């Protein structure tokens, strides 16, 4: 199963660091929410969205709200990037549908471990869906 991850952050250095740390996966990047939404609509099969909350043009909260309204993205696992002093933003992001958060400054081992957990969950869900499809075909 090919894992596609979209990293959205207005910091070019953070995008570069994350992309290099997760080089075993297919990584796409965007510098703001507007570009992120365009990429999500143009590229099928993006599994994980790593989303900074504080960006120009369209911030992370606006992206989360747009994703929540669009049925195409109901399976997208969104992980928000938040600063240590932004507990309220972290909670708001989780309430809007994010499944996890990564604190800035980014600790690479923590980032890698969290992404690997979410990838394992995605692979388990995919395997279960495959088994269900096979059983459904057997019954038909």
N, CA, C and O atoms as a MOPAC input file, in Angstrom:
PM7 MOZYME 1SCF
protein

 N      0.84500 1    -1.18200 1     0.00000 1
 C      0.00000 1     0.00000 1     0.00000 1
 C      0.89100 1     1.24600 1     0.00000 1
 O      1.68300 1     1.44800 1     0.92100 1
 N      0.75900 1     2.06900 1    -1.02600 1
 C      1.52000 1     3.30900 1    -1.12900 1
 C      0.90300 1     4.34300 1    -0.19000 1
 O     -0.29200 1     4.62600 1    -0.27400 1
 N      1.70500 1     4.90000 1     0.69100 1
 C      1.24100 1     5.92000 1     1.62100 1
 C      1.63200 1     7.28300 1     1.07800 1
 O      2.80700 1     7.55800 1     0.83700 1
 N      0.62300 1     8.14000 1     0.88800 1
 C      0.86000 1     9.51300 1     0.43200 1
 C      0.58000 1    10.46100 1     1.58200 1
 O     -0.46100 1    10.38700 1     2.23400 1
 N      1.52500 1    11.34900 1     1.81600 1
 C      1.41000 1    12.32300 1     2.89200 1
 C      1.56900 1    13.72300 1     2.30600 1
 O      2.50800 1    13.99700 1     1.55800 1
 N      0.64000 1    14.59600 1     2.65800 1
 C      0.72800 1    16.00100 1     2.26000 1
 C      1.15500 1    16.80700 1     3.47900 1
 O      0.48400 1    16.78900 1     4.51100 1
 N      2.27400 1    17.51300 1     3.35200 1
 C      2.80100 1    18.35400 1     4.42300 1
 C      2.49000 1    19.80600 1     4.06300 1
 O      2.91500 1    20.30400 1     3.02000 1
 N      1.73800 1    20.48000 1     4.94400 1
 C      1.31500 1    21.85300 1     4.68400 1
 C      1.87200 1    22.74900 1     5.78600 1
 O      1.47900 1    22.64600 1     6.94800 1
 N      2.78200 1    23.61900 1     5.40200 1
 C      3.40500 1    24.52600 1     6.37400 1
 C      3.97800 1    25.70500 1     5.59600 1
 O      4.55400 1    25.52200 1     4.52400 1
 N      3.82300 1    26.91100 1     6.13000 1
 C      4.37300 1    28.07000 1     5.44800 1
 C      5.88200 1    28.18800 1     5.64700 1
 O      6.52400 1    29.02700 1     5.01500 1
 N      6.44700 1    27.36300 1     6.51100 1
 C      7.89400 1    27.34700 1     6.72900 1
 C      8.54600 1    26.34500 1     5.77200 1
 O      8.34500 1    25.13600 1     5.89000 1
 N      9.31300 1    26.85800 1     4.84500 1
 C     10.00000 1    25.98200 1     3.87900 1
 C     10.95600 1    25.03500 1     4.59500 1
 O     11.09700 1    23.87800 1     4.19900 1
 N     11.60900 1    25.51700 1     5.64000 1
 C     12.55000 1    24.64900 1     6.35400 1
 C     11.82800 1    23.51200 1     7.06700 1
 O     12.32700 1    22.38800 1     7.08200 1
 N     10.65700 1    23.77900 1     7.66200 1
 C      9.88800 1    22.70300 1     8.30600 1
 C      9.41200 1    21.68300 1     7.27300 1
 O      9.46200 1    20.47800 1     7.51900 1
 N      8.95100 1    22.16600 1     6.11600 1
 C      8.52900 1    21.23500 1     5.05600 1
 C      9.69800 1    20.36100 1     4.62600 1
 O      9.54100 1    19.15200 1     4.45900 1
 N     10.85500 1    20.95700 1     4.44900 1
 C     12.04700 1    20.22800 1     4.02500 1
 C     12.45000 1    19.18200 1     5.06100 1
 O     12.74200 1    18.04000 1     4.70800 1
 N     12.46600 1    19.56400 1     6.32900 1
 C     12.84700 1    18.64800 1     7.41000 1
 C     11.88700 1    17.45500 1     7.45900 1
 O     12.31800 1    16.30500 1     7.54300 1
 N     10.58900 1    17.74100 1     7.40700 1
 C      9.58500 1    16.66700 1     7.48400 1
 C      9.70200 1    15.75500 1     6.26200 1
 O      9.66400 1    14.53100 1     6.38500 1
 N      9.84300 1    16.36000 1     5.09300 1
 C      9.95400 1    15.55800 1     3.86600 1
 C     11.15300 1    14.62300 1     3.92600 1
 O     11.05000 1    13.46000 1     3.53500 1
 N     12.27800 1    15.11200 1     4.40600 1
 C     13.47800 1    14.27300 1     4.51300 1
 C     13.31100 1    13.18100 1     5.56300 1
 O     13.75200 1    12.05100 1     5.35300 1
 N     12.68200 1    13.50200 1     6.68200 1
 C     12.49500 1    12.51600 1     7.75500 1
 C     11.56100 1    11.38600 1     7.31500 1
 O     11.70900 1    10.24600 1     7.75700 1
 N     10.61700 1    11.69800 1     6.45900 1
 C      9.62000 1    10.71400 1     6.03300 1
 C      9.84500 1    10.26800 1     4.58400 1
 O      8.89100 1     9.96300 1     3.86800 1
 N     11.08800 1    10.23100 1     4.16800 1
 C     11.41400 1     9.97500 1     2.76500 1
 C     10.97900 1     8.59500 1     2.26700 1
 O     10.92800 1     8.37300 1     1.05700 1
 N     10.66800 1     7.67200 1     3.16700 1
 C     10.21200 1     6.34700 1     2.72500 1
 C      8.77600 1     6.37800 1     2.19200 1
 O      8.31100 1     5.41900 1     1.57500 1
 N      8.08500 1     7.49000 1     2.43800 1
 C      6.70700 1     7.65000 1     1.96900 1
 C      6.68000 1     8.62200 1     0.78800 1
 O      7.64300 1     9.34800 1     0.54200 1
 N      5.58100 1     8.62200 1     0.07900 1
 C      5.38100 1     9.58400 1    -1.00400 1
 C      4.93200 1    10.90400 1    -0.35300 1
 O      3.83400 1    10.99100 1     0.19500 1
 N      5.78900 1    11.91700 1    -0.42100 1
 C      5.52300 1    13.18200 1     0.26400 1
 C      5.23200 1    14.27900 1    -0.74900 1
 O      6.00200 1    14.50900 1    -1.68100 1
 N      4.10600 1    14.94800 1    -0.54600 1
 C      3.74700 1    16.14300 1    -1.29700 1
 C      3.80300 1    17.30800 1    -0.31300 1
 O      3.64600 1    17.10800 1     0.89100 1
 N      4.02500 1    18.52000 1    -0.81300 1
 C      4.08700 1    19.66700 1     0.08800 1
 C      3.26200 1    20.82900 1    -0.45100 1
 O      3.04400 1    20.96900 1    -1.65400 1
 N      2.81300 1    21.65500 1     0.49000 1
 C      2.08600 1    22.88300 1     0.15600 1
 C      2.49000 1    23.94300 1     1.16100 1
 O      2.79800 1    23.63100 1     2.31100 1
 N      2.49000 1    25.21300 1     0.72400 1
 C      2.93000 1    26.27400 1     1.62400 1
 C      1.79300 1    27.02300 1     2.30500 1
 O      2.04400 1    27.89100 1     3.14100 1
 N      0.54400 1    26.70200 1     1.96100 1
 C     -0.59300 1    27.29300 1     2.67000 1
 C     -1.84300 1    26.45400 1     2.41100 1
 O     -1.80700 1    25.48900 1     1.64800 1
 N     -2.93400 1    26.82700 1     3.04400 1
 C     -4.16600 1    26.05400 1     2.92600 1
 C     -4.77300 1    26.04900 1     1.54100 1
 O     -5.36300 1    25.05400 1     1.12300 1
 N     -4.63300 1    27.16000 1     0.82000 1
 C     -5.17500 1    27.23300 1    -0.54200 1
 C     -4.49000 1    26.19500 1    -1.43200 1
 O     -5.14600 1    25.44400 1    -2.15300 1
 N     -3.17300 1    26.16900 1    -1.36700 1
 C     -2.42200 1    25.19000 1    -2.16300 1
 C     -2.73000 1    23.76700 1    -1.70000 1
 O     -2.81700 1    22.85200 1    -2.51900 1
 N     -2.89500 1    23.58000 1    -0.39700 1
 C     -3.22000 1    22.25500 1     0.14300 1
 C     -4.54400 1    21.74800 1    -0.41500 1
 O     -4.63500 1    20.59500 1    -0.83700 1
 N     -5.56100 1    22.58700 1    -0.42300 1
 C     -6.86600 1    22.16200 1    -0.92900 1
 C     -6.78500 1    21.82000 1    -2.41800 1
 O     -7.41300 1    20.86400 1    -2.87200 1
 N     -6.01500 1    22.59700 1    -3.17000 1
 C     -5.84200 1    22.29900 1    -4.59900 1
 C     -5.17600 1    20.94200 1    -4.78200 1
 O     -5.61900 1    20.13900 1    -5.60300 1
 N     -4.12000 1    20.68100 1    -4.02500 1
 C     -3.40400 1    19.40900 1    -4.13900 1
 C     -4.29900 1    18.25100 1    -3.72200 1
 O     -4.30800 1    17.21100 1    -4.38100 1
 N     -5.04300 1    18.41300 1    -2.65200 1
 C     -5.95100 1    17.34900 1    -2.19500 1
 C     -6.99000 1    17.00900 1    -3.25900 1
 O     -7.34800 1    15.84300 1    -3.42400 1
 N     -7.47000 1    18.00300 1    -3.97100 1
 C     -8.48200 1    17.76800 1    -5.00700 1
 C     -7.88200 1    17.17600 1    -6.27800 1
 O     -8.56100 1    16.45700 1    -7.01100 1
 N     -6.60700 1    17.47700 1    -6.54200 1
 C     -5.95200 1    17.00000 1    -7.76200 1
 C     -5.32100 1    15.62100 1    -7.61400 1
 O     -5.14600 1    14.91800 1    -8.60900 1
 N     -4.97800 1    15.22200 1    -6.39200 1
 C     -4.26300 1    13.96400 1    -6.16400 1
 C     -5.13000 1    13.00400 1    -5.35300 1
 O     -5.43200 1    13.25500 1    -4.18600 1
 N     -5.51700 1    11.92100 1    -5.97700 1
 C     -6.27900 1    10.90200 1    -5.25600 1
 C     -5.36000 1    10.13700 1    -4.31200 1
 O     -4.16000 1    10.00800 1    -4.55300 1
 N     -5.94200 1     9.64400 1    -3.25200 1
 C     -5.23400 1     8.71100 1    -2.39400 1
 C     -4.27900 1     9.30100 1    -1.38500 1
 O     -3.41400 1     8.58800 1    -0.87700 1
 N     -4.40400 1    10.58700 1    -1.07500 1
 C     -3.56600 1    11.13000 1    -0.00200 1
 C     -4.13400 1    10.59200 1     1.30200 1
 O     -5.31700 1    10.76400 1     1.59500 1
 N     -3.27900 1     9.94100 1     2.08300 1
 C     -3.71500 1     9.25600 1     3.30100 1
 C     -3.60200 1    10.11400 1     4.55400 1
 O     -4.46400 1    10.07200 1     5.43200 1
 N     -2.51800 1    10.89800 1     4.62400 1
 C     -2.22800 1    11.66800 1     5.83200 1
 C     -1.94300 1    13.11100 1     5.44000 1
 O     -1.24500 1    13.38800 1     4.46400 1
 N     -2.50200 1    14.01600 1     6.22800 1
 C     -2.26200 1    15.44000 1     6.05300 1
 C     -1.58500 1    15.95600 1     7.31200 1
 O     -2.15000 1    15.87100 1     8.40200 1
 N     -0.38100 1    16.48700 1     7.16900 1
 C      0.30800 1    17.13500 1     8.28600 1
 C      0.10300 1    18.63100 1     8.06900 1
 O      0.59600 1    19.20000 1     7.09600 1
 N     -0.62600 1    19.25600 1     8.98000 1
 C     -1.17600 1    20.59200 1     8.73500 1
 C     -0.77900 1    21.58900 1     9.81400 1
 O     -1.13000 1    21.43400 1    10.98400 1
 N     -0.04500 1    22.61000 1     9.40100 1
 C      0.26200 1    23.72200 1    10.29500 1
 C     -1.01900 1    24.53600 1    10.47700 1
 O     -1.79600 1    24.69500 1     9.53600 1
 N     -1.23200 1    25.04400 1    11.67400 1
 C     -2.43800 1    25.83500 1    11.93500 1
 C     -2.26100 1    27.29200 1    11.54800 1
 O     -3.21000 1    27.92700 1    11.08800 1
 N     -1.06900 1    27.83100 1    11.72400 1
 C     -0.82100 1    29.25400 1    11.49400 1
 C     -0.15600 1    29.47700 1    10.14700 1
 O      1.05800 1    29.33300 1    10.00200 1
 N     -0.98900 1    29.83600 1     9.14900 1
 C     -0.47800 1    30.07700 1     7.80200 1
 C     -1.23600 1    31.24600 1     7.18200 1
 O     -2.35700 1    31.54600 1     7.59400 1
 N     -0.63400 1    31.90400 1     6.19800 1
 C     -1.34400 1    32.98400 1     5.49500 1
 C     -2.35900 1    32.41500 1     4.49500 1
 O     -2.37400 1    31.21300 1     4.23100 1
 N     -3.17500 1    33.26300 1     3.96400 1
 C     -4.17100 1    32.96300 1     2.92000 1
 C     -5.31700 1    32.09000 1     3.43100 1
 O     -6.46800 1    32.52400 1     3.42400 1
 N     -5.02500 1    30.89300 1     3.86400 1
 C     -6.03100 1    29.97200 1     4.40000 1
 C     -5.35100 1    29.19400 1     5.51500 1
 O     -4.47900 1    28.36400 1     5.25500 1
 N     -5.74600 1    29.46000 1     6.76500 1
 C     -5.05700 1    28.81600 1     7.87900 1
 C     -5.54000 1    27.37400 1     8.06800 1
 O     -6.46300 1    26.91700 1     7.39400 1
 N     -4.90200 1    26.68300 1     8.98800 1
 C     -5.22000 1    25.27600 1     9.21800 1
 C     -6.64900 1    25.03500 1     9.66000 1
 O     -7.25400 1    24.03600 1     9.27300 1
 N     -7.20200 1    25.93600 1    10.46800 1
 C     -8.59200 1    25.77700 1    10.89800 1
 C     -9.54500 1    25.85200 1     9.71100 1
 O    -10.50900 1    25.08900 1     9.63600 1
 N     -9.28100 1    26.76000 1     8.79400 1
 C    -10.12100 1    26.87500 1     7.60000 1
 C    -10.01900 1    25.61700 1     6.73900 1
 O    -11.01000 1    25.17300 1     6.15900 1
 N     -8.82800 1    25.05100 1     6.66000 1
 C     -8.64800 1    23.79100 1     5.92400 1
 C     -9.45800 1    22.69100 1     6.59700 1
 O    -10.18100 1    21.95600 1     5.92400 1
 N     -9.34600 1    22.56900 1     7.91800 1
 C    -10.09400 1    21.53400 1     8.65300 1
 C    -11.59200 1    21.67800 1     8.44100 1
 O    -12.29500 1    20.68400 1     8.25800 1
 N    -12.08000 1    22.90300 1     8.46500 1
 C    -13.51500 1    23.13700 1     8.24200 1
 C    -13.92200 1    22.73200 1     6.83500 1
 O    -14.98400 1    22.13600 1     6.65100 1
 N    -13.09800 1    23.04300 1     5.83700 1
 C    -13.39500 1    22.66300 1     4.45500 1
 C    -13.37300 1    21.14200 1     4.29000 1
 O    -14.21900 1    20.58300 1     3.59200 1
 N    -12.42300 1    20.48200 1     4.92000 1
 C    -12.32600 1    19.02900 1     4.82300 1
 C    -13.53300 1    18.35600 1     5.45800 1
 O    -14.04300 1    17.36100 1     4.94300 1
 N    -13.98000 1    18.89700 1     6.56300 1
 C    -15.11500 1    18.31400 1     7.28500 1
 C    -16.39300 1    18.35100 1     6.44800 1
 O    -17.25300 1    17.48100 1     6.58200 1
 N    -16.51400 1    19.35100 1     5.59200 1
 C    -17.70800 1    19.52200 1     4.75900 1
 C    -17.67600 1    18.67400 1     3.48300 1
 O    -18.69700 1    18.53500 1     2.80900 1
 N    -16.52900 1    18.11500 1     3.15300 1
 C    -16.36500 1    17.40500 1     1.88500 1
 C    -16.22500 1    15.90300 1     2.13300 1
 O    -15.25800 1    15.45400 1     2.74800 1
 N    -17.18100 1    15.15100 1     1.65800 1
 C    -17.23800 1    13.69700 1     1.85600 1
 C    -15.99300 1    12.97900 1     1.32200 1
 O    -15.62100 1    11.92100 1     1.82900 1
 N    -15.35600 1    13.55100 1     0.30300 1
 C    -14.16700 1    12.91700 1    -0.28500 1
 C    -13.03000 1    12.76200 1     0.71100 1
 O    -12.16200 1    11.90700 1     0.53400 1
 N    -13.02600 1    13.57800 1     1.75500 1
 C    -11.89400 1    13.59100 1     2.67600 1
 C    -12.21900 1    12.99400 1     4.04000 1
 O    -11.49200 1    13.22700 1     5.00600 1
 N    -13.29400 1    12.23300 1     4.13000 1
 C    -13.70100 1    11.70100 1     5.43100 1
 C    -12.69400 1    10.68600 1     5.99200 1
 O    -12.66100 1    10.46400 1     7.20200 1
 N    -11.88400 1    10.07700 1     5.14300 1
 C    -10.89800 1     9.08700 1     5.61500 1
 C     -9.50300 1     9.66800 1     5.78300 1
 O     -8.59700 1     8.97900 1     6.25200 1
 N     -9.32300 1    10.90900 1     5.41200 1
 C     -8.02400 1    11.55700 1     5.52400 1
 C     -7.65800 1    11.73000 1     6.99900 1
 O     -8.43300 1    12.28500 1     7.77800 1
 N     -6.48500 1    11.25800 1     7.36700 1
 C     -6.00000 1    11.39900 1     8.75000 1
 C     -5.19600 1    12.69500 1     8.82300 1
 O     -4.12700 1    12.80700 1     8.22400 1
 N     -5.72000 1    13.66800 1     9.56100 1
 C     -5.05800 1    14.96200 1     9.66400 1
 C     -4.33200 1    15.08300 1    10.99600 1
 O     -4.90400 1    14.85200 1    12.06200 1
 N     -3.07000 1    15.44800 1    10.90800 1
 C     -2.23100 1    15.66700 1    12.08800 1
 C     -1.83900 1    17.13900 1    12.07800 1
 O     -1.23900 1    17.62300 1    11.11800 1
 N     -2.17700 1    17.83900 1    13.14300 1
 C     -1.89100 1    19.26700 1    13.17000 1
 C     -0.51500 1    19.54100 1    13.77300 1
 O     -0.04200 1    18.82600 1    14.65600 1
 N      0.10100 1    20.59300 1    13.26700 1
 C      1.34900 1    21.10000 1    13.82600 1
 C      0.99100 1    22.27600 1    14.71100 1
 O      0.29500 1    23.19200 1    14.27400 1
 N      1.45500 1    22.26100 1    15.94200 1
 C      1.11300 1    23.32600 1    16.87600 1
 C      2.31100 1    23.67500 1    17.74500 1
 O      3.15900 1    22.82800 1    18.02400 1
 N      2.36900 1    24.92300 1    18.16400 1
 C      3.43100 1    25.35600 1    19.06700 1
 C      3.09000 1    24.94200 1    20.49100 1
 O      1.92900 1    24.68600 1    20.80900 1
 N      4.09400 1    24.87800 1    21.33800 1
 C      3.90100 1    24.44200 1    22.71800 1
 C      2.90500 1    25.30800 1    23.47800 1
 O      2.21400 1    24.81100 1    24.36700 1
 N      2.81800 1    26.57200 1    23.15100 1
 C      1.95000 1    27.46800 1    23.90600 1
 C      0.55500 1    27.61700 1    23.28600 1
 O     -0.15400 1    28.56900 1    23.61200 1
 N      0.15200 1    26.71700 1    22.41800 1
 C     -1.12500 1    26.83200 1    21.72000 1
 C     -2.09200 1    25.70700 1    22.08500 1
 O     -2.67700 1    25.09200 1    21.19400 1
 N     -2.27100 1    25.43000 1    23.36400 1
 C     -3.15500 1    24.34900 1    23.78600 1
 C     -4.58000 1    24.55100 1    23.27400 1
 O     -5.22100 1    23.58900 1    22.85100 1
 N     -5.07900 1    25.77000 1    23.30600 1
 C     -6.44400 1    26.03300 1    22.82400 1
 C     -6.57300 1    25.70000 1    21.33500 1
 O     -7.58300 1    25.14500 1    20.90200 1
 N     -5.54000 1    26.04500 1    20.55500 1
 C     -5.56400 1    25.72900 1    19.12300 1
 C     -5.51300 1    24.22400 1    18.88700 1
 O     -6.17900 1    23.69900 1    17.99500 1
 N     -4.72000 1    23.55000 1    19.69000 1
 C     -4.62000 1    22.09100 1    19.58200 1
 C     -5.99500 1    21.45100 1    19.81600 1
 O     -6.42100 1    20.58800 1    19.04900 1
 N     -6.67700 1    21.87700 1    20.87000 1
 C     -7.99600 1    21.33400 1    21.20100 1
 C     -8.99400 1    21.65100 1    20.09500 1
 O     -9.77200 1    20.78500 1    19.69300 1
 N     -8.97600 1    22.88200 1    19.60300 1
 C     -9.88400 1    23.27200 1    18.52200 1
 C     -9.63100 1    22.41600 1    17.27100 1
 O    -10.57400 1    21.98100 1    16.61000 1
 N     -8.36500 1    22.18300 1    16.95800 1
 C     -8.02500 1    21.36200 1    15.79700 1
 C     -8.52500 1    19.93900 1    15.93700 1
 O     -9.03600 1    19.35500 1    14.98200 1
 N     -8.37700 1    19.38000 1    17.12800 1
 C     -8.86900 1    18.01700 1    17.37200 1
 C    -10.39400 1    17.96600 1    17.26400 1
 O    -10.95100 1    17.00400 1    16.73600 1
 N    -11.05300 1    18.98700 1    17.75600 1
 C    -12.51900 1    19.03700 1    17.65700 1
 C    -12.98400 1    19.16400 1    16.20900 1
 O    -14.08400 1    18.72900 1    15.87000 1
 N    -12.16000 1    19.75400 1    15.36300 1
 C    -12.50500 1    19.90700 1    13.94800 1
 C    -12.14400 1    18.68000 1    13.11100 1
 O    -12.32500 1    18.68000 1    11.89300 1
 N    -11.63400 1    17.63600 1    13.76500 1
 C    -11.41100 1    16.39800 1    13.03100 1
 C     -9.98700 1    15.90100 1    12.95400 1
 O     -9.75500 1    14.80100 1    12.45300 1
 N     -9.02900 1    16.66300 1    13.42800 1
 C     -7.65600 1    16.15900 1    13.43600 1
 C     -7.57100 1    14.94700 1    14.34900 1
 O     -8.31300 1    14.85200 1    15.32600 1
 N     -6.67500 1    14.02200 1    14.03900 1
 C     -6.55400 1    12.79500 1    14.83300 1
 C     -5.33700 1    12.80300 1    15.74400 1
 O     -5.19800 1    11.93800 1    16.60800 1
 N     -4.45800 1    13.77700 1    15.55500 1
 C     -3.24500 1    13.82200 1    16.35700 1
 C     -2.62500 1    15.20500 1    16.17700 1
 O     -3.09900 1    16.01100 1    15.37600 1
 N     -1.57400 1    15.46300 1    16.92000 1
 C     -0.86000 1    16.72200 1    16.79400 1
 C      0.62700 1    16.48200 1    17.01000 1
 O      1.03800 1    15.54000 1    17.68600 1
 N      1.40600 1    17.35500 1    16.42100 1
 C      2.85500 1    17.34400 1    16.58700 1
 C      3.23800 1    18.74300 1    17.04300 1
 O      2.83800 1    19.73600 1    16.43500 1
 N      3.99900 1    18.81200 1    18.09400 1
 C      4.40000 1    20.10900 1    18.64600 1
 C      5.66300 1    20.64300 1    17.94800 1
 O      6.58000 1    19.90100 1    17.59800 1
 N      5.65600 1    21.96400 1    17.77000 1
 C      6.84000 1    22.65900 1    17.27200 1
 C      7.58400 1    23.22800 1    18.47300 1
 O      6.94300 1    23.61200 1    19.45100 1
 N      8.88700 1    23.29500 1    18.43900 1
 C      9.74000 1    22.83000 1    17.35200 1
 C      9.63500 1    21.31000 1    17.20100 1
 O      9.47200 1    20.58200 1    18.18000 1
 N      9.73000 1    20.86100 1    15.97200 1
 C      9.49300 1    19.45600 1    15.65000 1
 C     10.62500 1    18.58400 1    16.19300 1
 O     11.80100 1    18.81200 1    15.90900 1
 N     10.24500 1    17.59600 1    16.96800 1
 C     11.19800 1    16.59200 1    17.45600 1
 C     11.10200 1    15.41800 1    16.48300 1
 O     10.07000 1    14.75100 1    16.41300 1
 N     12.15700 1    15.16900 1    15.74900 1
 C     12.10600 1    14.22800 1    14.63700 1
 C     11.73000 1    12.80200 1    15.03900 1
 O     10.96500 1    12.15100 1    14.32700 1
 N     12.24600 1    12.30400 1    16.15300 1
 C     11.90100 1    10.93700 1    16.56800 1
 C     10.41800 1    10.83000 1    16.89300 1
 O      9.78300 1     9.82300 1    16.58200 1
 N      9.86900 1    11.85800 1    17.51300 1
 C      8.43800 1    11.86600 1    17.83200 1
 C      7.60500 1    11.91900 1    16.55600 1
 O      6.61800 1    11.19500 1    16.42500 1
 N      7.99600 1    12.76600 1    15.62800 1
 C      7.29600 1    12.86600 1    14.34400 1
 C      7.28000 1    11.51300 1    13.64900 1
 O      6.22700 1    11.03900 1    13.22100 1
 N      8.43300 1    10.90400 1    13.53800 1
 C      8.55100 1     9.61200 1    12.84200 1
 C      7.70500 1     8.54500 1    13.52500 1
 O      7.01400 1     7.78000 1    12.85300 1
 N      7.75300 1     8.48600 1    14.85900 1
 C      6.97800 1     7.48200 1    15.59600 1
 C      5.47800 1     7.69500 1    15.38900 1
 O      4.74100 1     6.73300 1    15.17400 1
 N      5.02900 1     8.93000 1    15.45000 1
 C      3.59400 1     9.21400 1    15.26700 1
 C      3.12700 1     8.85100 1    13.85100 1
 O      2.06700 1     8.25000 1    13.67400 1
 N      3.91800 1     9.21900 1    12.86300 1
 C      3.54100 1     8.90000 1    11.48500 1
 C      3.52600 1     7.38700 1    11.28000 1
 O      2.61800 1     6.86400 1    10.63300 1
 N      4.50200 1     6.68600 1    11.81500 1
 C      4.54000 1     5.22800 1    11.68000 1
 C      3.31600 1     4.57400 1    12.32500 1
 O      2.79500 1     3.59300 1    11.79600 1
 N      2.85300 1     5.10200 1    13.45400 1
 C      1.63400 1     4.57700 1    14.10100 1
 C      0.43000 1     4.79300 1    13.19000 1
 O     -0.37700 1     3.88300 1    13.00100 1
 N      0.30700 1     5.98500 1    12.62800 1
 C     -0.84100 1     6.25800 1    11.74900 1
 C     -0.78000 1     5.42900 1    10.46800 1
 O     -1.81600 1     5.00500 1     9.95700 1
 N      0.40700 1     5.19900 1     9.95300 1
 C      0.55400 1     4.33800 1     8.77600 1
 C      0.13300 1     2.91100 1     9.11600 1
 O     -0.55300 1     2.26500 1     8.32500 1
 N      0.53400 1     2.41800 1    10.27500 1
 C      0.14100 1     1.06400 1    10.70000 1
 C     -1.37900 1     0.96800 1    10.82800 1
 O     -1.97100 1    -0.03800 1    10.43900 1
 N     -2.00600 1     1.99700 1    11.36500 1
 C     -3.46900 1     2.00200 1    11.47100 1
 C     -4.12500 1     1.99800 1    10.09100 1
 O     -5.10900 1     1.29200 1     9.87000 1
 N     -3.58300 1     2.78100 1     9.17300 1
 C     -4.11300 1     2.79800 1     7.80600 1
 C     -3.97000 1     1.43000 1     7.13900 1
 O     -4.89400 1     0.96000 1     6.47600 1
 N     -2.82100 1     0.80100 1     7.31500 1
 C     -2.59200 1    -0.51000 1     6.71000 1
 C     -3.51300 1    -1.56100 1     7.31100 1
 O     -3.99900 1    -2.43600 1     6.59400 1
 N     -3.76000 1    -1.48900 1     8.61000 1
 C     -4.67400 1    -2.43600 1     9.25900 1
 C     -6.09500 1    -2.24500 1     8.73200 1
 O     -6.79000 1    -3.22200 1     8.45200 1
 N     -6.52800 1    -0.98600 1     8.59600 1
 C     -7.86200 1    -0.71900 1     8.06000 1
 C     -7.98000 1    -1.23600 1     6.62800 1
 O     -8.99200 1    -1.83300 1     6.26400 1
 N     -6.95400 1    -1.00900 1     5.82000 1
 C     -6.96400 1    -1.47400 1     4.44300 1
 C     -7.06400 1    -2.99900 1     4.38600 1
 O     -7.83100 1    -3.54400 1     3.59200 1
 N     -6.28800 1    -3.68700 1     5.23000 1
 C     -6.32200 1    -5.15600 1     5.26200 1
 C     -7.70100 1    -5.66100 1     5.67700 1
 O     -8.20600 1    -6.62400 1     5.10000 1
 N     -8.30600 1    -5.02900 1     6.65800 1
 C     -9.65300 1    -5.42800 1     7.09000 1
 C    -10.68300 1    -5.19700 1     5.98300 1
 O    -11.57500 1    -6.01900 1     5.77300 1
 N    -10.55300 1    -4.08200 1     5.28700 1
 C    -11.48000 1    -3.80900 1     4.18100 1
 C    -11.32300 1    -4.82900 1     3.06300 1
 O    -12.30800 1    -5.24400 1     2.45100 1
 N    -10.08300 1    -5.23200 1     2.79600 1
 C     -9.83600 1    -6.25400 1     1.77500 1
 C    -10.49700 1    -7.57300 1     2.17100 1
 O    -11.13300 1    -8.22800 1     1.34500 1
 N    -10.34300 1    -7.95700 1     3.44300 1
 C    -10.96400 1    -9.19700 1     3.92800 1
 C    -12.48300 1    -9.11800 1     3.82400 1
 O    -13.13500 1   -10.08800 1     3.43700 1
 N    -13.03600 1    -7.97300 1     4.16500 1
 C    -14.48700 1    -7.79300 1     4.08200 1
 C    -14.96400 1    -7.89400 1     2.64000 1
 O    -15.98900 1    -8.51700 1     2.36100 1
 N    -14.21600 1    -7.27700 1     1.72000 1
 C    -14.56800 1    -7.36300 1     0.30400 1
 C    -14.53600 1    -8.79800 1    -0.19800 1
 O    -15.41000 1    -9.21200 1    -0.96100 1
 N    -13.53600 1    -9.55600 1     0.22400 1
 C    -13.42900 1   -10.95600 1    -0.18500 1
 C    -14.59500 1   -11.78100 1     0.35900 1
 O    -15.15400 1   -12.61400 1    -0.35400 1
 N    -14.95400 1   -11.55200 1     1.60100 1
 C    -16.08400 1   -12.27900 1     2.19000 1
 C    -17.39600 1   -11.90700 1     1.52600 1
 O    -18.26700 1   -12.75600 1     1.33400 1
 N    -17.53700 1   -10.63300 1     1.17400 1
 C    -18.73900 1   -10.18600 1     0.49000 1
 C    -18.85400 1   -10.85200 1    -0.86600 1
 O    -19.94000 1   -11.28100 1    -1.25500 1
 N    -17.74100 1   -10.94500 1    -1.59500 1
 C    -17.75700 1   -11.61100 1    -2.90300 1
 C    -18.08300 1   -13.08400 1    -2.75800 1
 O    -18.77300 1   -13.64700 1    -3.60800 1
 N    -17.60800 1   -13.71300 1    -1.71200 1
 C    -17.88700 1   -15.14000 1    -1.47400 1
 C    -19.37500 1   -15.35600 1    -1.24400 1
 O    -19.93500 1   -16.35600 1    -1.69100 1
 N    -20.00900 1   -14.43500 1    -0.55700 1
 C    -21.43600 1   -14.56100 1    -0.24900 1
 C    -22.32600 1   -14.32000 1    -1.45800 1
 O    -23.45500 1   -14.81000 1    -1.51000 1
 N    -21.82400 1   -13.56800 1    -2.42600 1
 C    -22.65200 1   -13.23400 1    -3.59100 1
 C    -22.72700 1   -14.34000 1    -4.55900 1
 O    -23.38600 1   -14.21400 1    -5.59100 1

